[in-house]
Amino acid sequence: MKRKRVLVDDPLDVVRANALAKPGVQPRHPKPPLTKYPLRIPTSLASKARDVAYWDRIGVSELAEIALRREIERREQKRGAPYPPRAREHKPGRKSGR
């Protein structure tokens, strides 16, 4: 039996190439490196965050990142300048700088 000629080894290569070549579609920018940041928050706040994330179709991590950025910006505006880098690491679980 004679085999059909195939233009590509993997038929999905064509699909992948077409998906990347769509006009108006910008390639994704690489995400900045992430770190785990475990913290303790009230159960009711965690539940509300999950509700917001569910209905707004975003991750809880993304919601937390947005909230942290806004709060840091608010505090820096109130302070009148960005915070300088820490002089040293502080002990986990302890309030520092006071």
Backbone bond lengths (Angstrom), bond angles and torsions (degrees), N, CA, C in turn:
res aa  C-N    CA-C-N  psi(-1)  N-CA   C-N-CA  omega(-1)  CA-C   N-CA-C  phi
1 M - - - 1.442 - - 1.528 109.65 -
2 K 1.315 115.00 131.77 1.445 120.05 -177.90 1.533 110.03 -82.57
3 R 1.310 114.99 134.68 1.456 120.92 -179.36 1.513 110.97 -85.61
4 K 1.335 116.37 142.27 1.454 120.56 176.49 1.517 109.77 -70.33
5 R 1.322 114.98 147.08 1.463 119.11 175.26 1.524 109.19 -77.08
6 V 1.291 114.49 132.79 1.452 120.47 179.79 1.527 107.71 -113.81
7 L 1.323 116.31 133.51 1.455 120.41 -178.26 1.521 112.43 -75.33
8 V 1.318 117.14 -29.68 1.465 121.55 -179.52 1.520 108.94 -130.63
9 D 1.311 115.25 154.90 1.461 119.59 178.16 1.516 111.71 -72.22
10 D 1.316 115.91 -42.18 1.458 121.21 -179.27 1.523 108.49 -111.75
11 P 1.339 119.22 114.71 1.455 120.91 -177.98 1.532 113.54 -58.75
12 L 1.321 117.25 -24.40 1.457 119.73 179.84 1.528 112.91 -75.61
13 D 1.338 117.57 -13.41 1.459 120.01 176.92 1.526 111.10 -58.28
14 V 1.331 116.60 -37.99 1.456 121.03 179.64 1.526 109.81 -65.52
15 V 1.322 116.52 -43.33 1.459 120.86 179.64 1.517 109.89 -63.49
16 R 1.328 116.87 -44.85 1.463 120.64 -179.77 1.525 110.70 -63.04
17 A 1.308 117.47 -42.70 1.462 121.39 -179.95 1.527 110.41 -63.88
18 N 1.326 117.54 -41.29 1.463 120.79 179.04 1.524 111.22 -66.61
19 A 1.311 116.67 -37.45 1.471 119.88 -179.78 1.521 110.35 -65.03
20 L 1.323 116.71 -36.82 1.456 119.92 -179.33 1.519 112.17 -77.08
21 A 1.337 117.34 -24.95 1.454 121.23 -174.17 1.524 113.54 -93.75
22 K 1.321 118.77 6.16 1.464 120.05 -178.60 1.526 110.35 -64.09
23 P 1.337 117.06 134.29 1.461 118.72 179.01 1.519 111.10 -67.18
24 G 1.304 115.41 142.20 1.458 120.12 178.48 1.509 113.99 86.18
25 V 1.319 118.27 -11.18 1.459 121.44 179.50 1.518 107.73 -92.63
26 Q 1.308 115.28 118.40 1.457 121.00 -179.84 1.529 109.41 -91.10
27 P 1.320 117.70 140.60 1.463 118.53 175.92 1.519 109.94 -65.04
28 R 1.312 116.17 146.19 1.460 120.54 -179.10 1.519 110.06 -68.70
29 H 1.324 114.76 141.07 1.457 119.52 175.46 1.518 107.77 -82.35
30 P 1.316 117.14 145.64 1.464 118.18 179.19 1.528 110.28 -62.84
31 K 1.314 115.71 139.95 1.457 120.75 -179.88 1.526 109.26 -76.80
32 P 1.333 116.75 147.52 1.462 118.56 175.95 1.526 109.60 -66.44
33 P 1.319 117.35 157.36 1.466 118.92 179.18 1.524 110.69 -61.91
34 L 1.312 115.97 143.34 1.460 122.05 -178.30 1.522 110.15 -110.51
35 T 1.308 115.33 156.93 1.457 120.83 175.75 1.517 108.57 -133.48
36 K 1.313 116.35 149.39 1.464 119.74 174.84 1.514 107.77 -78.38
37 Y 1.320 115.92 139.38 1.455 121.31 -178.36 1.517 108.75 -138.99
38 P 1.330 116.17 77.89 1.471 118.14 -178.26 1.521 110.64 -68.64
39 L 1.306 115.30 139.33 1.451 120.11 177.79 1.511 109.42 -148.58
40 R 1.309 115.23 161.98 1.465 120.96 179.47 1.517 108.19 -106.45
41 I 1.329 115.13 127.82 1.461 120.86 177.15 1.523 107.79 -133.24
42 P 1.326 117.56 159.03 1.467 119.40 178.66 1.533 111.24 -57.95
43 T 1.301 116.00 143.94 1.465 122.25 -179.21 1.521 111.45 -56.66
44 S 1.326 116.93 -39.83 1.464 120.11 -179.26 1.526 111.42 -65.15
45 L 1.343 117.43 -36.04 1.464 121.05 177.97 1.530 110.69 -69.14
46 A 1.331 116.90 -40.33 1.462 120.80 177.65 1.526 110.41 -63.26
47 S 1.331 117.05 -41.24 1.458 121.05 179.28 1.527 110.83 -64.71
48 K 1.334 116.41 -42.91 1.469 120.83 179.01 1.537 110.08 -64.22
49 A 1.327 117.19 -39.21 1.467 121.18 178.36 1.525 110.61 -62.62
50 R 1.326 117.06 -41.88 1.471 120.24 177.61 1.525 111.09 -64.55
51 D 1.348 116.93 -37.85 1.469 120.58 177.23 1.532 110.66 -62.15
52 V 1.325 116.22 -47.98 1.471 120.65 -179.99 1.526 109.90 -61.98
53 A 1.320 116.76 -45.58 1.465 120.71 -179.51 1.528 110.74 -61.17
54 Y 1.309 116.64 -40.48 1.469 120.81 179.74 1.527 110.71 -63.22
55 W 1.330 116.75 -50.97 1.463 120.23 -174.23 1.521 112.71 -74.14
56 D 1.335 117.78 -29.83 1.461 120.68 178.54 1.527 112.37 -91.95
57 R 1.326 116.02 0.73 1.457 122.61 177.46 1.537 112.98 55.81
58 I 1.335 114.83 47.05 1.459 121.09 174.63 1.518 107.47 -130.55
59 G 1.302 117.06 165.10 1.450 120.78 177.25 1.514 111.17 -80.42
60 V 1.311 116.65 154.66 1.459 120.85 177.39 1.530 108.97 -62.53
61 S 1.325 117.29 -36.14 1.464 120.66 177.90 1.524 110.91 -61.47
62 E 1.340 116.63 -42.22 1.456 120.31 178.86 1.531 110.40 -64.96
63 L 1.320 116.54 -41.61 1.464 121.02 177.29 1.526 110.15 -60.45
64 A 1.327 117.22 -44.85 1.460 121.37 179.71 1.530 110.74 -64.38
65 E 1.327 117.19 -39.76 1.468 120.83 178.97 1.529 110.70 -62.72
66 I 1.325 116.84 -43.95 1.468 121.28 178.79 1.525 109.85 -61.45
67 A 1.327 116.41 -45.89 1.468 120.68 -178.21 1.530 111.14 -64.55
68 L 1.328 117.23 -42.69 1.467 120.22 179.46 1.523 111.12 -64.17
69 R 1.336 116.83 -44.04 1.471 119.88 179.16 1.529 111.15 -60.24
70 R 1.329 116.58 -45.31 1.469 120.39 179.99 1.526 111.14 -62.66
71 E 1.329 117.23 -43.16 1.461 120.23 -178.68 1.526 111.36 -67.36
72 I 1.316 117.18 -40.43 1.465 120.33 177.62 1.531 110.38 -63.60
73 E 1.338 116.64 -44.87 1.471 120.08 177.53 1.525 111.08 -60.35
74 R 1.345 117.19 -42.59 1.464 121.42 179.80 1.529 110.65 -61.14
75 R 1.330 115.97 -45.19 1.461 119.81 -178.75 1.525 111.62 -67.83
76 E 1.330 117.34 -37.65 1.461 119.95 178.33 1.528 111.07 -68.05
77 Q 1.329 117.75 -37.00 1.463 120.43 175.70 1.527 110.51 -64.36
78 K 1.310 115.78 -43.71 1.466 120.61 179.23 1.531 110.53 -62.48
79 R 1.322 115.36 -39.20 1.460 121.69 -179.48 1.529 111.42 -74.04
80 G 1.333 116.47 -29.90 1.459 121.06 179.92 1.511 114.12 92.80
81 A 1.320 117.17 1.10 1.472 121.18 -179.87 1.520 108.88 -163.69
82 P 1.330 116.09 156.32 1.472 118.07 175.43 1.531 110.72 -66.85
83 Y 1.295 115.23 153.90 1.458 119.70 176.59 1.520 109.26 -73.04
84 P 1.336 117.70 139.21 1.469 119.40 176.04 1.525 109.86 -74.43
85 P 1.327 117.19 160.75 1.476 119.56 177.06 1.534 110.61 -62.06
86 R 1.323 115.32 153.37 1.471 120.51 178.87 1.529 109.92 -62.79
87 A 1.331 116.01 144.45 1.463 120.67 175.76 1.530 110.35 -73.68
88 R 1.342 116.16 -30.18 1.472 121.45 178.98 1.516 108.34 -158.21
89 E 1.302 116.84 164.80 1.460 121.53 175.85 1.520 108.68 -71.82
90 H 1.321 116.82 146.87 1.449 119.91 176.68 1.522 109.78 -103.23
91 K 1.316 115.13 163.44 1.458 119.90 -179.26 1.522 109.35 -69.37
92 P 1.326 118.13 135.58 1.472 120.47 178.99 1.526 111.65 -58.97
93 G 1.334 115.51 139.59 1.452 120.48 177.32 1.506 114.93 84.43
94 R 1.323 116.77 -0.46 1.472 120.80 -176.98 1.539 110.07 -113.08
95 K 1.311 115.70 141.75 1.451 119.44 171.84 1.528 106.97 -73.06
96 S 1.328 116.00 137.69 1.463 118.20 -177.93 1.512 110.77 -123.10
97 G 1.320 115.38 166.71 1.448 120.77 176.25 1.514 114.16 81.57
98 R 1.295 117.04 10.92 1.470 119.25 179.50 1.490 110.86 -123.58
